[in-house]
């Protein structure tokens, strides 16, 4: 049984969260997506609480025993434990207070057991007075959020780099494969398939650079700002010590914001990152659509080149006849290819009947 200003609530002995988290679960059941769905966010929050405890100890306001208990619990969360105890909805009122209290209560109760006490005996290790010491949701939450985003982008850019390298390798492999380039989705002039795949690699590489630029903006944190940026209730030197521990323990090169008041309300880094992610998504969507168009693309294949499996329509471009003014086409075989399924044969016959131009002739075939 736990109590707050609203009264008492019964908490199961299996739960490591407390009354604040339970009330948040009841009051802010908005998306149905719990904090546990974002383990990287929990990990980031654990780093924040551990570094804050160490900084508070160094400032002389937290005992060694309580500091060790908080660090023990935080390390358990960093290692991926107790994820199912984070039941607060990701979207809630109070600018993240419910998530912050969920973390505070879980760390407090893990720490209490480590100290030899029962869960809920907060006089020995309190979620607010000790785990949240010298902190506010307004600095702890955005700091954890920035750490989590930094780690997320790191994973995303790693995946993009693997994709970029794959496109580059295919560009090398397809260097000798000729095809028609397109403008406004219409056949234009020849290019190689390798050139197209190299372009895919280049555009992804540019987005990786832009994401790294946006990622750097997340390194400025407002830890120590407390409620509004004035640092009220935080001891002198706490912010600097906390940031130093965070650099050392998380491996993320965070820096303390020069103006904590501005940093507490500023969301410019998130706006920048959002726009960069949208840019990346649009480019990836464009590449996907280009790959889909290749299924129906016009291929230029030299007559003596081994043919690939396809069903399509061929016409022979007469050598020396210009398709565009001032240009001459080589003696190439032109093919609009499709997947060889049962329906394409009938489509081929229809198109062959309709396409009876004076300069080129078509015939549907299945070749191997």
Secondary structure in CASP SS format (residue, H / E / C, confidence):
PFRMAT SS
TARGET T0000
AUTHOR 0000-0000-0000
METHOD secondary structure of the structure
MODEL  1
X C 1.00
X E 1.00
X E 1.00
X E 1.00
X C 1.00
X C 1.00
X E 1.00
X E 1.00
X E 1.00
X C 1.00
X C 1.00
X C 1.00
X C 1.00
X C 1.00
X C 1.00
X C 1.00
X C 1.00
X C 1.00
X H 1.00
X H 1.00
X H 1.00
X H 1.00
X H 1.00
X H 1.00
X H 1.00
X H 1.00
X H 1.00
X C 1.00
X C 1.00
X C 1.00
X C 1.00
X C 1.00
X C 1.00
X E 1.00
X H 1.00
X H 1.00
X H 1.00
X C 1.00
X H 1.00
X H 1.00
X H 1.00
X H 1.00
X H 1.00
X H 1.00
X H 1.00
X H 1.00
X H 1.00
X H 1.00
X H 1.00
X H 1.00
X H 1.00
X H 1.00
X H 1.00
X H 1.00
X H 1.00
X H 1.00
X H 1.00
X H 1.00
X C 1.00
X C 1.00
X C 1.00
X C 1.00
X C 1.00
X H 1.00
X H 1.00
X H 1.00
X H 1.00
X H 1.00
X H 1.00
X H 1.00
X H 1.00
X H 1.00
X H 1.00
X H 1.00
X H 1.00
X H 1.00
X H 1.00
X H 1.00
X C 1.00
X C 1.00
X C 1.00
X C 1.00
X H 1.00
X H 1.00
X H 1.00
X C 1.00
X C 1.00
X C 1.00
X E 1.00
X C 1.00
X C 1.00
X C 1.00
X C 1.00
X C 1.00
X C 1.00
X C 1.00
X H 1.00
X H 1.00
X H 1.00
X H 1.00
X H 1.00
X H 1.00
X H 1.00
X H 1.00
X H 1.00
X H 1.00
X H 1.00
X H 1.00
X H 1.00
X H 1.00
X H 1.00
X H 1.00
X H 1.00
X H 1.00
X H 1.00
X C 1.00
X C 1.00
X C 1.00
X C 1.00
X C 1.00
X C 1.00
X C 1.00
X C 1.00
X C 1.00
X C 1.00
X C 1.00
X H 1.00
X H 1.00
X H 1.00
X H 1.00
X H 1.00
X C 1.00
X C 1.00
X C 1.00
X C 1.00
X C 1.00
X H 1.00
X H 1.00
X H 1.00
X H 1.00
X H 1.00
X H 1.00
X H 1.00
X H 1.00
X H 1.00
X H 1.00
X H 1.00
X H 1.00
X H 1.00
X H 1.00
X H 1.00
X H 1.00
X H 1.00
X H 1.00
X H 1.00
X H 1.00
X H 1.00
X H 1.00
X H 1.00
X H 1.00
X H 1.00
X H 1.00
X H 1.00
X H 1.00
X H 1.00
X H 1.00
X H 1.00
X H 1.00
X H 1.00
X H 1.00
X H 1.00
X H 1.00
X H 1.00
X C 1.00
X C 1.00
X C 1.00
X C 1.00
X E 1.00
X E 1.00
X E 1.00
X E 1.00
X E 1.00
X E 1.00
X C 1.00
X C 1.00
X E 1.00
X E 1.00
X E 1.00
X E 1.00
X E 1.00
X E 1.00
X E 1.00
X H 1.00
X H 1.00
X H 1.00
X H 1.00
X H 1.00
X H 1.00
X H 1.00
X H 1.00
X H 1.00
X H 1.00
X H 1.00
X H 1.00
X H 1.00
X H 1.00
X H 1.00
X H 1.00
X H 1.00
X H 1.00
X H 1.00
X H 1.00
X H 1.00
X H 1.00
X H 1.00
X H 1.00
X H 1.00
X C 1.00
X C 1.00
X E 1.00
X E 1.00
X C 1.00
X C 1.00
X C 1.00
X C 1.00
X C 1.00
X C 1.00
X C 1.00
X C 1.00
X C 1.00
X C 1.00
X C 1.00
X C 1.00
X C 1.00
X C 1.00
X C 1.00
X C 1.00
X H 1.00
X H 1.00
X H 1.00
X H 1.00
X H 1.00
X H 1.00
X H 1.00
X H 1.00
X H 1.00
X H 1.00
X H 1.00
X H 1.00
X H 1.00
X C 1.00
X C 1.00
X C 1.00
X C 1.00
X E 1.00
X E 1.00
X C 1.00
X C 1.00
X C 1.00
X H 1.00
X H 1.00
X H 1.00
X H 1.00
X H 1.00
X H 1.00
X C 1.00
X C 1.00
X H 1.00
X H 1.00
X H 1.00
X H 1.00
X H 1.00
X H 1.00
X H 1.00
X H 1.00
X H 1.00
X H 1.00
X H 1.00
X H 1.00
X H 1.00
X H 1.00
X H 1.00
X H 1.00
X H 1.00
X H 1.00
X H 1.00
X H 1.00
X H 1.00
X H 1.00
X H 1.00
X H 1.00
X H 1.00
X H 1.00
X H 1.00
X C 1.00
X C 1.00
X C 1.00
X E 1.00
X E 1.00
X E 1.00
X E 1.00
X E 1.00
X C 1.00
X C 1.00
X C 1.00
X C 1.00
X C 1.00
X C 1.00
X C 1.00
X E 1.00
X E 1.00
X E 1.00
X E 1.00
X E 1.00
X E 1.00
X E 1.00
X C 1.00
X C 1.00
X C 1.00
X C 1.00
X C 1.00
X C 1.00
X C 1.00
X C 1.00
X C 1.00
X C 1.00
X C 1.00
X C 1.00
X C 1.00
X C 1.00
X C 1.00
X E 1.00
X E 1.00
X E 1.00
X E 1.00
X E 1.00
X E 1.00
X E 1.00
X C 1.00
X C 1.00
X C 1.00
X C 1.00
X C 1.00
X H 1.00
X H 1.00
X H 1.00
X H 1.00
X H 1.00
X H 1.00
X H 1.00
X H 1.00
X H 1.00
X H 1.00
X H 1.00
X C 1.00
X C 1.00
X C 1.00
X C 1.00
X C 1.00
X C 1.00
X C 1.00
X C 1.00
X E 1.00
X E 1.00
X E 1.00
X E 1.00
X E 1.00
X C 1.00
END
